[in-house]
Amino acid sequence: MVMMHVRYDEWVGLIKRIAKKYIHFFPPKTFEIGGGTAVLGKKLVENGFAYAGSDFSPSMCREAGKKGCTYFCTDGRSLALKTGFDMIIFLYDGINYLMSLSEYTVLFHEVWNCLNHTGLFLFDITTRTNSLRYFRDYHDHEDFGEWSYTRHSYYNAVKHTQHNDFAVYHRIESSGLYEKTTEYHTQKLFMPHEILSAIPDDKFEVVGIWDGYSFREYSDDSERIHFLLRKISAV
Ligand SMILES: C[S@@+](CC[C@H](N)C(=O)[O-])C[C@H]1O[C@@H](n2cnc3c(N)ncnc32)[C@H](O)[C@@H]1O
């Protein structure tokens, strides 16, 4: 429910436009890294995509499993997939959880290994502009009755890290008391040129680096940026 306000339909639209423009057949075999509870995955299945998803969090995978999607519990940095995919996606700034550029390079190699010839890799980042504009020091809470959460988001402008600290309260039916759990999320906000430097240029060509959910070139003003890479196969 924390993800209730997420613009999944915008992502479905973007992925459909990408499939139409760059893949030329339908449905592409699509694999998602960091798919969370498979909300986007379920929508992609409903839109006819041949979808399999994954996340490295067992609790996310448990929830995803309830949606009936093909789902694996795995880290994007160590994918061990037997079949090739036409498109791999890693969205809603999951890639920002990587703390170093060397981890990006490891991930790019793994993705390359799992893509078919000329396959695509789509991922997005949340930007420093977004953090400075909205999440420099932001408090938020929602109450759904059975459970509620508070969130404190803050940005470290020296380390370029975005922090989201959650406290989740879940009502225990038998006692009426609330059980509290906490989660601390840290994301690293690399600049687009830094991410570009981590992409092995003999493995991928960069198709586009776009502002938001559009095909417009990104700028310093972009709050979310999508990267689309195409696999270069050895000849
Ligand atoms: C902000 S959530 C987005 C989840 C999902 N994509 C969505 O839009 O609902 C980021 C997700 O990425 C996952 N994640 C982060 N780093 C990962 C990694 N190295 N490998 C696999 N999953 C990862 C987290 O567990 C989390 O579920």
The ligand as a Gaussian input file, in Angstrom:
#p B3LYP/6-31G(d) Opt

LIG

0 1
 C       11.589000       1.061000      -4.856000
 S       11.338000      -0.680000      -4.897000
 C       10.460000      -0.883000      -6.427000
 C        9.772000      -2.190000      -6.526000
 C        9.023000      -2.417000      -7.847000
 N        9.903000      -2.238000      -8.991000
 C        7.811000      -1.508000      -7.954000
 O        7.855000      -0.569000      -8.755000
 O        6.836000      -1.731000      -7.229000
 C       12.952000      -1.287000      -5.345000
 C       13.025000      -2.801000      -5.296000
 O       14.308000      -3.190000      -5.769000
 C       14.721000      -4.311000      -5.011000
 N       16.191000      -4.364000      -5.163000
 C       17.094000      -3.428000      -4.804000
 N       18.336000      -3.818000      -5.145000
 C       18.212000      -5.035000      -5.747000
 C       19.128000      -5.949000      -6.310000
 N       20.459000      -5.710000      -6.298000
 N       18.658000      -7.087000      -6.848000
 C       17.315000      -7.348000      -6.845000
 N       16.404000      -6.530000      -6.310000
 C       16.840000      -5.379000      -5.765000
 C       14.219000      -4.042000      -3.608000
 O       14.085000      -5.221000      -2.842000
 C       12.862000      -3.399000      -3.916000
 O       11.823000      -4.351000      -3.956000

